Amino acid sequence: MALDGVTGVPTALTANATNVGPGIVRALQVSSTHVYLGGSFASVNGSPRTNLAGVARTNGQVLGWNVAPDASVFALSLWGSKLYLGGGFSTVASTARARTAAIHALTGVLDAWNPVVPDIVHAVERSGETVAFGGRFVSLGASARGGVCAFDPATNALLPFTANANGEVRALAATDQHLYLGGQFTNVGGLGRVRFAEVTTSGATTTWAITPQMTVHTIALLGSRLYLGGEKVQAGYVGAWDRTSHTLQSWSCNPVGIVRLLQADGSLLVAGACSGIGGAARTNAFALRTDTGALTPWAPRFDQGPNHLQLHSGRWYAGGTFSAVNDTLRYGMAAFDAGSGALLTWTPAFDASVLAFTFAHDTLLAGGSFTTVGGVRHRNFVMLDEATGAPLSSEHSANAPVETICLSGGSALATGRFSSFSMVPRNALAALDEHGRALPWSVNLTGSVLSLAMSGAHVYAAGNFWLFDPPARDFAAAFDTATAAVGPWAPQPDGTVYSLRVLDGSAWFGGTFTAVGGATRHNIGQTDLATGLATGWNPNANGPVYAIAKDGGTVYAGGIFTTVGGQLRNRIAALDATTGLATAWNPNASNTVNAIAIAGDRVYAGGAFTTIGGASRRRLAALSTTTGLATAWNPDPNGTVNVLDQRNGLLFVGGLFGSFGNGAVPRAGLAVLDTATGVPTPFVADANATVYDLAHANGALYVAGAFTTLGGQTRSGIAALVDPSWNLELLDAPPPTRAGLALSPATPQPLRSRGVLRFSLPSAGRAKLALHDLAGREVAVLLDATSLAAGTHEVALDAGRLQPGVYWARLQWNGETRAQKVVTLR
C-alpha cells in the first residue's frame, strides 16, 4: 500500500496477499508500472492469485493473469517484458514447469522456455545479458548444471557453460563480465574448483582456481577486489583477491567464529558469530582495511551479531537482535562514526529485533518484530529522523513482523507476515509514498542505463532498457530535466546502445544493434535530434561499438570491431563525419576500447587493452591526433576503463578499477585525473560497482552504472554529484547577470557554530538549497520547496551537524544554479 508520509493515511495502492492466515511474500520485482509478487499466497486483493501476481503501482489493481505455480515462488527477475521465476513449484499455468519458468509480465502468457530443474531454486542474479539461478539442483533437463545455471534472457537459450558444482552453491555475486560462486563444492564445470569459482558470462569457467580454506557463505566486491567470508570447523575466514590479476592479496584473517556477512564500502565490515581476531577482542562485528586487512579502530562489541550493516551520511548503521554494544545499551540498532568507528549516542531503543532498514534521504525506515521505539508504541515498522533517531510521526504499525524494506523510485516497499498496516488490511505487502522525501530526480525504467547526454531541457538516455508507461521506448529515450517526463524523441534502436553522443543537432549511436531511426545500421549510426530518424551516415562496423567521440569533421569510434568505414581497423578508428569512411589514423589496439575522449592534440582511450599506439599501455592511454602513436602519459589503472570525459583540464574516468599508479592511489569505479600528468586529484566518490557513463549539466556530474552506492549514499544505477570541474568554472566565472537571483556568502565565515545563508528569487518557483562536500556528495538539504515566493529568504546553518571542512552551498531555481563556498571549523 502507499501511505501519506505526514499523516500515515493509506492511499490507493493495495495488494493483499492471503492464504490460510496471512500470505507470505518471498520475492519482489518492480517495473515502472507494476509490482510483481512471488511467495506463498492464495489471493491478492480478493482475486484468486496463487503464489504469483502482478499489481499496478498506482492503485493496486491486480493484473488479469493467474498462472498459479503449484508451490512457493522464492525468486523473481524482471527483464524487459519477461518475468523469470524460481522456487519449489512443478507446474505453472497448469503446464509442467519444474522450479523455473518465464512468463510475459503483462499478459501472463507462459514462455516456451522450460529447463526442468529437479530441485529448489533459491536465488536469481542478473549480470548484463545473462541471468543466473542458484540452488540445490544438479541438472536442467538433459544438461548437467550443478548448483548454478545461466541463460540468455533474449533468446531463452540455456548458456553452454557447465558450471556443475558438485555441492551446494550458497553465495552468488555478479559483474557485467563474470559470475562468482561460493559454497561447499570441490568441482565446477569438470574442473577442480574448491568452494569458489569464477565463470564468464559467455559460458566459460576461467582459469582462476583459488582454494579458500573455508565454506564460503558470503561474497563482496569492491572495485577490482573480491572478498570471501565463511567458516572452517567453526572458525571464521576472510580473504581478499585481485579480480584482474587473480592474485591473493597480502592478507587474510581468521576470526574466532563464523563469518556470515561481508559489506565492502571503503572498509570491509565483517559480521557473524565472532569473538575475536588476531588476539584482539571483537564481538560479532569488526572492520578491516580493504588494502591490508589490518583491523581498524572500529571494534564494536555486540552481545549478538548484527544481521544488517549500511553506510549512510558518514555513519555506519547496524541492525539486529542485540541489546548492547560496547557494554552500552543499544537495543536493535546502533550507529558508528565512519571515520573513527566511535559508537555514537544515537539511540532509538527498539524493544526487539530490527530485521531490515533502509534510508530515504534523511529518513530511516526500519522494520522488524519490535513493539516500541524509545518507549513509544510502534509495532514492527517505524520512520526515524536519521540525525536524532526520533520517530517522525505517529504510529504506522504492522500487525506482524516486517522482514524486508526496499526502495524503488519514490516508493518504499515492505514485505512480511502482516495482514494489516496502519490499521488497514494489507496482507504481506505494503508500499510507502515518501511525499517529498523521495530520492533526487529519477525516471521509471526497467533495465540498465549505459549512456547519458544533455541538450537543452532534456537528458538523453540509452542502454538496455524499456519504458512501459506510454509513450513506450526501447533502448533510448529523452527525459525532461525538471520533471523527468518522457520526450517525443523516439529513435527505437533494436539492440543495446553503449555510447550516445548528442552534437550539432544529431544523436550519434554506438552499440550492438542492426537498425536505428527506422533504417538498417550495423552497430553505429546517426539520427536527427528532432525527428529521431536516421541520416545517411553509415560506417557499418562488423562488431560492437562501445565509444564515440567527435572533433570537428572527425568521429572517433572504439569497440571490438575489426572493420569499419570500409577499412581494416582493430578496435579503434577515425571516421569522416560526413562520408563515414575511415581515415588513415590507426592506433591498432590489442583488446577492447570502451571509451574515447579528446583534448587538444590528444585522443584519450580507455578499455581492456595492454598495447595501443605502438606502446605498452594498460587500459588507459593518450594518443597523438596526428600519428595515432601513444604519448608518455601513463596513469596505469588496475582494472577496466569504461568511460572517459575531459573538462577544464580534468579527465573523468569511470569503470571497474580500484587504484591507479600500480596500486599507489586508491580510487574505486570513478576518478578524476589531471590531464597533463595523469595523477588522480583529491576527488573521491567511490562506486561499489561498475560505472558506465558520465554527463555534465548546470553544475552537476551525472553518473550511470551498475552501482547501488556512490559517494557513500544509496543511489541505484543513476546519481548526480556536484561537478568538480564546475567548481573550477565557478571560481573563474564573472558574477551572474540574472536580475534578482542570488545566493549570498554564508555568514559568519568560517562557520564555528550557527550561521545563515541568504538568497533571493526573482519570481515564485521551485527552489532547493543543499550542502555538498568537495566530492559532490549531498550532505544536507537545507530547503526543498515546491513553490517559494519571490524575494529574499534565509536558512539557518548549524556547524555542529557537519564535519570541519569546505562545502558548496548550491541553490537551484527553475533550472538555474548559484553556489557559494561554506567553511566550517570547530
Beta strands, then each sheet from edge to edge (+ up, - down):
strand 1: 17-18
strand 2: 24-30
strand 3: 34-40
strand 4: 43-44
strand 5: 47-48
strand 6: 52-56
strand 7: 73-79
strand 8: 82-87
strand 9: 91-92
strand 10: 95-96
strand 11: 100-104
strand 12: 121-127
strand 13: 130-135
strand 14: 139-140
strand 15: 143-144
strand 16: 148-151
strand 17: 168-174
strand 18: 178-184
strand 19: 187-188
strand 20: 191-192
strand 21: 196-200
strand 22: 215-222
strand 23: 225-232
strand 24: 235-242
strand 25: 248-253
strand 26: 257-264
strand 27: 267-274
strand 28: 276-277
strand 29: 280-281
strand 30: 285-289
strand 31: 306-312
strand 32: 315-320
strand 33: 324-325
strand 34: 328-329
strand 35: 333-337
strand 36: 354-360
strand 37: 363-368
strand 38: 372-373
strand 39: 376-377
strand 40: 381-385
strand 41: 402-408
strand 42: 411-416
strand 43: 420-421
strand 44: 424-425
strand 45: 429-433
strand 46: 446-455
strand 47: 458-467
strand 48: 473-480
strand 49: 497-503
strand 50: 506-511
strand 51: 515-516
strand 52: 519-520
strand 53: 524-528
strand 54: 545-551
strand 55: 554-559
strand 56: 563-564
strand 57: 567-568
strand 58: 572-576
strand 59: 593-599
strand 60: 602-607
strand 61: 611-612
strand 62: 615-616
strand 63: 620-624
strand 64: 640-647
strand 65: 650-656
strand 66: 659-660
strand 67: 665-666
strand 68: 670-674
strand 69: 691-697
strand 70: 700-705
strand 71: 709-710
strand 72: 713-714
strand 73: 718-722
strand 74: 742-743
strand 75: 754-761
strand 76: 765-773
strand 77: 778-788
strand 78: 791-798
strand 79: 805-813
strand 80: 816-824
sheet 1: 1+ 4- 5+
sheet 2: 2+ 3- 6+
sheet 3: 7+ 8- 11+
sheet 4: 9+ 10-
sheet 5: 12+ 13- 16+
sheet 6: 14+ 15-
sheet 7: 17+ 18- 21+
sheet 8: 19+ 20-
sheet 9: 22+ 23- 24+ 25-
sheet 10: 26+ 27- 30+
sheet 11: 28+ 29-
sheet 12: 31+ 32- 35+
sheet 13: 33+ 34-
sheet 14: 36+ 37- 40+
sheet 15: 38+ 39-
sheet 16: 41+ 42- 45+
sheet 17: 43+ 44-
sheet 18: 46+ 47- 48+
sheet 19: 49+ 50- 53+
sheet 20: 51+ 52-
sheet 21: 54+ 55- 58+
sheet 22: 56+ 57-
sheet 23: 59+ 60- 63+
sheet 24: 61+ 62-
sheet 25: 64+ 65- 68+
sheet 26: 66+ 67-
sheet 27: 69+ 70- 73+
sheet 28: 71+ 72-
sheet 29: 74+ 75- 78+
sheet 30: 77+ 76- 79+ 80-
end
